[in-house]
Amino acid sequence: MSADAIPSSQAMTAEPSRRDRSLDLVGIVLSIVTLVAALASFFPIYWAIITSIKPDGEVISGSNTLWPNRITFDSYIHIWNNTNIAIWYVNSMVTSLIITAAVIVSSAGCAYALSQLDFPGRRLIYMLILACFMVPMQALIVNHFVLMAQFKLLNTWAGIILPQLIVPVVIIVYKQFFDSVPKEFREAAMMDAAGHFKILFRVYLPMNWGVTAALAIITFIGAWNAFLWPFLAATGEATMTVPVGITQVKDAYGIVYGKLMASAVVAGLPVAIVYLIFQRRVTQAIMLSAGVKG
């Protein structure tokens, strides 16, 4: 081996080593940034929990300690005994479950028709659904309110549910999946005298239970967290949902932050539990939605 070959070999060995060190440095920086972002996201939740178990005097005094001097659950006892939080929970659970079931069934049926059936105006309807992405729900609030008022549905479950039943992204995700299913499956089912409803619920939907579960979970979370429309549609405490009801947590001295934080923690529990149990499905649904919107 010549003397010139030795430095060349050493240089080739040194180059990957420098590249590995730079990649390690980038990985460390990204890990630090991710950790800081995670702590920044978690801190408001931690602060709400800590505030909810502090005595009212400590909260009012402006003590900004990261741990209470004395732990008490008086705020939780107060909101359970002195508010309608149990009723708000029932309202939120019923409306969220109905919205989730109705959105999944209607969106799947609409997507199946747009994907598998040939009828006049199919392309126009699909373009209108795509155009719905350009119109935020906030722009339709006045129309929804006037319509629900004309039908005398304000302060009812129906008034809360109906305007939230159209979710274009669910329709589009389903259509994309149905487009990828070979038509031979539908033709074979039709040869067995299966109708379109049977084909949809016995053939197409069982092929994508994972997608259906992901969309159902993200729809439930969105319905549970909905605030603006339920805030306008439910003005009586008997029909309020949890996000709206916690705005009513106060006493003779005004807003008491310990009790408000306790009600917020209680309100977020179902969503937190659903997310922790179905984290992979939630992430899948967010990726599907982002892919459609992108």
Secondary structure, 3 states (H helix, E strand, C coil): CCCCHHHHHHHHHHHHHHHHHHHHHHHHHHHHHHHHHHHHHHHHHHHHHHHHCCCHHHHHCCCCCCCCCCCCCHHHHHHHHHCCHHHHHHHHHHHHHHHHHHHHHHHHHHHHHHHHCCCCCHHHHHHHHHHHHHCCHHHHHHHHHHHHHHCCCCCCHHHHHHHHCCCHHHHHHHHHHHHHCCHHHHHHHHHCCCCHHHHHHHHHHHHHHHHHHHHHHHHHHHHHHCCHHHHHHCCCHHHCCHHHHHHHCCECCECCHHHHHHHHHHHHHHHHHHHHHCHHHHHHHHHHHHHHHC
